[in-house]
Structure formats: structure tokens, C-alpha cells
Amino acid sequence: MPSDRPSSFHRVLVIGGGNGGLSVAGRLRRQGVTDIVVVEPRTEHFYKPLFSYIAGGTARAAEVVRDQGAVTPKGVSWIRDAVTGIDPEASSVTLASGATVRYEHLIVCPGIQQDWDAVPGLAEAVSTPEVASNYTLDLAVKTSRLLQGVTRGTVVFAQPPGPASCAGAIQKPMYQACAYWRARGVLDDIRVVLVVPDATVYGVPEVDRELERKIAEYGIELSTASTVAEVDGAARTVLIARSDGRRARRLEYDALVIEPPQSAPDWLAATTLADPGDERRFVEVDPRTLRHRRYPNVWALGDAAATTNSKSGGALRKQTMVLAKNLTAVLRGRRPSAQYDGYGVCPFTVSRSTVVFAEFDDELRLQPSVPFWRGLVRERRLTWFLDRHVLPWVYWNLILQGRA
Ligand SMILES: Cc1cc2nc3c(=O)[nH]c(=O)nc-3n(C[C@H](O)[C@H](O)[C@H](O)COP(=O)(O)OP(=O)(O)OC[C@H]3O[C@@H](n4cnc5c(N)ncnc54)[C@H](O)[C@@H]3O)c2cc1C
């Protein structure tokens, strides 16, 4: 049926101008692909790994924000709009403005959705002074102020079960705060409780050992196989449910720093791109080639893709390389042969000057960036310097332009 809405066609259409979208667009452009368009509603681009440093009081908000237009790779166009639907049969997407955009190839990377409503009481509690998070910039700033003001009482840090962007990142402001409280001589007066969903603190044995050592050093009370099932912001209590058969308990807090439950964006989950057999509804791609299993001109990467790795920006450094190589090959009439190896990373800031740099594959085996240096995972100043100072520079100057 003819439409009076504006319509356009592009060779490569990218949904989402975040970490994955801009860096894959930059790589494709550098490989000679033309007519690449990114659809992105935001005018500001964030470097999220530093949110945890802001929350821990060791970075400033101004360091993590840049103008979206300024970081969009040269030679790549930007449509400032949001995608509301995808019709892979017609190779077209619908935008919030009502326009339709058709494509030869589509790359889907709109990130993950934060479900603040998924825990009863959490959405209301997060607007009270005692509840914060490092998962948005505003809340990271709030966390920093909140934790700096604590001198006694109970502080709860909580990670939800299920998929997450840099799962476990809630621990990072916790260790930084503990180091700060220890330096001020108040750590002994503060009961710090860490609530994690799994049977161990993280799940990679070598990483667990390092984190457990720091947990013991700071005197943190670790509650494994546990989740926050309810928050009462007015009474300042959380209900902690157990998955190991033990009874749920209610805990009073003076501060609560919480990672929200996360899931595939609702509008994306409603499309036919999601795996019909997977209730999590991320985009069904081959986890090695990153090409859609049913629609060969659709690709996905990053937090919105149903890959097997731990979702992180570090994973994207490898994913963007593989996807750009494979898509360029297909555009040139060749078979896509590059394979993503499932690498993921979570740099745990375990003090105000050291990091446990957890790098591992999708079978939770260590995968250090420096080959064979398994000890790289140990608490180090070197990896803190890398994570705090080198990687942000690399992100803004190289990664977003598709150069690293
Ligand atoms: C607190 C925190 C700490 C982290 N720490 C680390 C770390 O230390 N190391 C690490 O490697 N990773 C870390 N990560 C993870 C890393 O930031 C993500 O894995 C990465 O940003 C995912 O990239 P993405 O492109 O998939 O999604 P994003 O970077 O989230 O980008 C998605 C983009 O899509 C846009 N979008 C959303 N909906 C639509 C739509 N309908 N239409 C068009 N565009 C849309 C969004 O506005 C956004 O710009 C952290 C994440 C968080 C939240």
C-alpha cells in the first residue's frame, strides 16, 4: 500500500549509536563500505564503565559524556530518531517519527533495557535519598554523595539475577567505598552486605578467589544465592529471597545501592528477530558469526544480541571486528568466515587504586589479553591505570572510530 510517510533506503542501517553501533559503523566505513546510517535518539553519548568510578567517588560526571554528533565516525550518517518496529521480511524499520527506512543489511544493537519495575517497590524507592545505583549517570552521582555521607549503619549492595550489562558491576563502587571508609576510620562501624544471585561471588574461580580475599579484608557480609525480592523505601527495608532453600529475610538499610533487573527492550522482543524458543527474547544470531540465523541480511551484537558471552564493552571490541569482517565479505560476495570467541571482561575496581581484571570466555575460562599471563587477573595497580585512564582515552579516540 502506498504510504505518505517519508521513506529512504540505505546499504547498512545500524539501530543504536552506543558502544557497539558506532564502533561497528566506524570499522565498516574504514573497510570501504559506504552509505552507513545509524539511528540513535540520544544527543549525548556515555562511556558507561566510568559510571562505577563516579559512584565510587573516583571520577567526575563530565568525563563520561560527549556530544553524539561529535563521536559519530566520519563518513557515517546519523538519523536522530528511535526505531519502533522491524519488518525483516520487507527489510525495513519503522521510526518513532513515522518514517520508514529500508535497508540492504541491518545491524541491531540498541542495548539492554533496565526494568526498575521488576522488583516491587524499587521504582518508588530509587527516588528516596537512601537508594541509588551506578547504572545511570544521575544515579551514579547520587551514589557517590550517598556513600560519602555514610559513617555508620547498614549499606546493602545488590545484583539481580538474569542477563545484565557488565553483571556484577554493582560491586565496583562497594569496594571503592569500603577503601574510603577504611581510610576515614569508619569501616568498622558500617555493616556492608553484598547480595548476589549465584552460588559464588562471580562464577569464575580465579576471579572469585581475588574478590573473596577483598571481601574478607573489608569485612563485607556476602549473601550468595540471594536476590532482592522487594524494597520498601519508606521503611528502608529490603526483602532478600534465597534460591538455596533458606528462608527469606528482611533487612533494614541506611543506604541501598542496587543494579536493576535487565532484559531485551520490549519493542525488540516483540519483533520476529527474537529466538522463538528463548524467553529472554534477545536477537537470535549465530554466536560466532553474529549473523541472524533466519534472516541473512540481519546482524546483531552487544547487549541486545543472544550471544553466549558475558555482556560488556570489552566483548564488543572483538564482536565489532568479527561482524565488520563478515558483513564486508558478504557485501563483496564472499562467505563470512570470521568467528567471535566468546571473550568477555569485567574490571572489578577493588580499591581506589587497584583492579581485578576479569577476562574470560563463554565457558568461564580465563582469557587474558596478554597471552598466557594468567596472573593478569590478580589485583593490580597496572590494570587500574589501564581501566581508569587508558581505556577511556582508547574508547573516545579509537574504539568509537572503529580503529580498535
Ligand atoms: C554501570 C555499568 C558499568 C559497566 N562497566 C563496564 C566495564 O567496566 N567494562 C566493559 O567492558 N563494559 C562495561 N559495561 C558494559 C558496556 O557499557 C555495555 O556492554 C556496552 O555499552 C553495550 O554496548 P551496546 O552498543 O550493546 O549498547 P549501548 O552502549 O547501551 O548502546 C545502545 C544505544 O542504542 C540506543 N537505542 C536504544 N533504543 C533504541 C531504539 N529504539 N532505536 C534506536 N536506538 C536505540 C541507546 O540510546 C544507546 O545509545 C558497563 C555497563 C554499565 C551499565
The ligand as an SDF file (V2000), in Angstrom:
LIG
                    3D

 53 58  0  0  0  0  0  0  0  0999 V2000
   27.2990    0.6150   35.1860 C   0  0  0  0  0  0  0  0  0  0  0  0
   27.9530   -0.0570   34.0240 C   0  0  0  0  0  0  0  0  0  0  0  0
   29.2980   -0.3740   34.0840 C   0  0  0  0  0  0  0  0  0  0  0  0
   29.9190   -1.0120   33.0210 C   0  0  0  0  0  0  0  0  0  0  0  0
   31.2430   -1.2930   33.1180 N   0  0  0  0  0  0  0  0  0  0  0  0
   31.8680   -1.8870   32.0840 C   0  0  0  0  0  0  0  0  0  0  0  0
   33.2540   -2.1250   32.1340 C   0  0  0  0  0  0  0  0  0  0  0  0
   33.9230   -1.7730   33.1030 O   0  0  0  0  0  0  0  0  0  0  0  0
   33.8540   -2.7390   31.0900 N   0  0  0  0  0  0  0  0  0  0  0  0
   33.1340   -3.1360   29.9930 C   0  0  0  0  0  0  0  0  0  0  0  0
   33.7070   -3.6900   29.0600 O   0  0  0  0  0  0  0  0  0  0  0  0
   31.7870   -2.9170   29.9200 N   0  0  0  0  0  0  0  0  0  0  0  0
   31.1510   -2.3000   30.9210 C   0  0  0  0  0  0  0  0  0  0  0  0
   29.8200   -2.0540   30.8500 N   0  0  0  0  0  0  0  0  0  0  0  0
   29.0410   -2.6230   29.7400 C   0  0  0  0  0  0  0  0  0  0  0  0
   29.0760   -1.7830   28.4690 C   0  0  0  0  0  0  0  0  0  0  0  0
   28.8550   -0.4270   28.7400 O   0  0  0  0  0  0  0  0  0  0  0  0
   27.9970   -2.3380   27.5350 C   0  0  0  0  0  0  0  0  0  0  0  0
   28.2070   -3.7150   27.3770 O   0  0  0  0  0  0  0  0  0  0  0  0
   28.0130   -1.6600   26.1960 C   0  0  0  0  0  0  0  0  0  0  0  0
   27.7360   -0.2950   26.3220 O   0  0  0  0  0  0  0  0  0  0  0  0
   26.9810   -2.3110   25.2840 C   0  0  0  0  0  0  0  0  0  0  0  0
   27.0020   -1.6620   24.0550 O   0  0  0  0  0  0  0  0  0  0  0  0
   25.7060   -1.6780   23.1170 P   0  0  0  0  0  0  0  0  0  0  0  0
   26.0860   -0.9270   21.8910 O   0  0  0  0  0  0  0  0  0  0  0  0
   25.1930   -3.0470   23.0050 O   0  0  0  0  0  0  0  0  0  0  0  0
   24.6330   -0.8630   23.9570 O   0  0  0  0  0  0  0  0  0  0  0  0
   24.6970    0.6410   24.4240 P   0  0  0  0  0  0  0  0  0  0  0  0
   26.0950    1.1120   24.5460 O   0  0  0  0  0  0  0  0  0  0  0  0
   23.8030    0.7170   25.6120 O   0  0  0  0  0  0  0  0  0  0  0  0
   24.0610    1.4360   23.2180 O   0  0  0  0  0  0  0  0  0  0  0  0
   22.7430    1.2330   22.8150 C   0  0  0  0  0  0  0  0  0  0  0  0
   22.2800    2.5030   22.1020 C   0  0  0  0  0  0  0  0  0  0  0  0
   21.0480    2.2230   21.4420 O   0  0  0  0  0  0  0  0  0  0  0  0
   20.1970    3.3430   21.6040 C   0  0  0  0  0  0  0  0  0  0  0  0
   18.8140    2.8870   21.4750 N   0  0  0  0  0  0  0  0  0  0  0  0
   18.0450    2.3200   22.4250 C   0  0  0  0  0  0  0  0  0  0  0  0
   16.8250    2.0820   21.9170 N   0  0  0  0  0  0  0  0  0  0  0  0
   16.8430    2.4830   20.6330 C   0  0  0  0  0  0  0  0  0  0  0  0
   15.8730    2.4890   19.5980 C   0  0  0  0  0  0  0  0  0  0  0  0
   14.6280    2.0360   19.8140 N   0  0  0  0  0  0  0  0  0  0  0  0
   16.2190    2.9770   18.3900 N   0  0  0  0  0  0  0  0  0  0  0  0
   17.4740    3.4330   18.1700 C   0  0  0  0  0  0  0  0  0  0  0  0
   18.4350    3.4660   19.1120 N   0  0  0  0  0  0  0  0  0  0  0  0
   18.1020    2.9830   20.3370 C   0  0  0  0  0  0  0  0  0  0  0  0
   20.5170    3.8470   23.0040 C   0  0  0  0  0  0  0  0  0  0  0  0
   20.1370    5.2110   23.1350 O   0  0  0  0  0  0  0  0  0  0  0  0
   22.0240    3.6430   23.0630 C   0  0  0  0  0  0  0  0  0  0  0  0
   22.7390    4.7860   22.6510 O   0  0  0  0  0  0  0  0  0  0  0  0
   29.1660   -1.3770   31.8830 C   0  0  0  0  0  0  0  0  0  0  0  0
   27.8090   -1.0630   31.8100 C   0  0  0  0  0  0  0  0  0  0  0  0
   27.1970   -0.4020   32.8690 C   0  0  0  0  0  0  0  0  0  0  0  0
   25.7410   -0.0510   32.7750 C   0  0  0  0  0  0  0  0  0  0  0  0
  1  2  1  0
  2  3  1  0
  2 52  2  0
  3  4  2  0
  4  5  1  0
  4 50  1  0
  5  6  2  0
  6  7  1  0
  6 13  1  0
  7  8  2  0
  7  9  1  0
  9 10  1  0
 10 11  2  0
 10 12  1  0
 12 13  2  0
 13 14  1  0
 14 15  1  0
 14 50  1  0
 15 16  1  0
 16 17  1  0
 16 18  1  0
 18 19  1  0
 18 20  1  0
 20 21  1  0
 20 22  1  0
 22 23  1  0
 23 24  1  0
 24 25  2  0
 24 26  1  0
 24 27  1  0
 27 28  1  0
 28 29  2  0
 28 30  1  0
 28 31  1  0
 31 32  1  0
 32 33  1  0
 33 34  1  0
 33 48  1  0
 34 35  1  0
 35 36  1  0
 35 46  1  0
 36 37  1  0
 36 45  1  0
 37 38  2  0
 38 39  1  0
 39 40  1  0
 39 45  2  0
 40 41  1  0
 40 42  2  0
 42 43  1  0
 43 44  2  0
 44 45  1  0
 46 47  1  0
 46 48  1  0
 48 49  1  0
 50 51  2  0
 51 52  1  0
 52 53  1  0
M  END
$$$$
